[in-house]
């Protein structure tokens, strides 16, 4: 590898590393900012309100065009589990 090729390659690695670190920093900031929303979702999922909303959906009392993935037991549970796994993974990196 020539000197020019080596410098060019290292410059490409620097650019790639810099961009990846910046994207990860942004993603970690977004993830940290999500905590209050996750807490609110968890509280709703554990509440009587969720059960009431779920039962209303099961009884066909909600509008058919209402987006209601939050009433899917698996959807909320899976998100909360994934969120916690990512938090644990981040802790092991620190």
N, C-alpha and C positions, 0 to 999 in steps of 0.2 A: 504494500500500500504506500502510495506516495504521500509526501507531506500535505499536499493540497487535498488529496482524498481523505486523509486522516482528519484534518481540520474540518473538512466538509461533513464528514460522518459525525464527528463530535458535536458540531454545530446543530445537526439534525437531532441528535440525542438530547442536547440541551433544550431545543425548542419543544420536542415531544414531552420531556420531563416537566418543563415549565407549564405547558398547557394542561397536562394531566393533573399536576398539583393544584393549579388554579381551579379546575373543574371540581376536584375533590373538596377543596376548601369551600367552594360555593355549596356543594351538596351537603357538607357537614353543617354549614350555617343553616341551610334550609331544614335539615333534619332536627337540629337543636330547636329551631323556631316552631317546629311541629308539636313539641311536647304539650303545650296547653290544649291544642286541638285533640290530641290523643287522649288526654285526661278527660276532656269533655265527652268524647265518644265513648270512652270506657264507662264513665258515670251513667250515660244514657243507656248503654247496653246492659248495665247492671240494675237499671231502675224499673219501677212499675210502669213508667211511661213506655219503655220499649216493649214490654209484655202487652200492654194495651194496644199499642200500634200494630204489633205483630198479629194479635188476635183479630183486630179490625181488618187487616189485610187478608187473613185466612177466611174471614166471613164475607169477603168481597165488598167491604164497605168503603174502600179507598178507590179513587179514580183509577181507571185502567191505565192511563198514560202517565201516572205518577212514578217517577224514578224512585225505587225503594230497595235498592241493594242493601241498605243499612238494616233492613228487616230480615236479611239472609243471615241465619246464625253462623254459617261457615264464613261468610265474607268478613264480618266484623272480627270474629275470633281469629281468623287467619291473619288479618292485618295487625291485630294487637300482638299476636305471637311473633310475626315477622319483625315488628318494631322492636320488641323486647330482645329478640335474637341479635338484631343489628346493634342495639345499645350494648349488649354483652360483648359483642365482637369488637366494638370500638374501645371498650374498657381494657380489653386484653392487649390492644395495640399501644395504649398509653402506658 
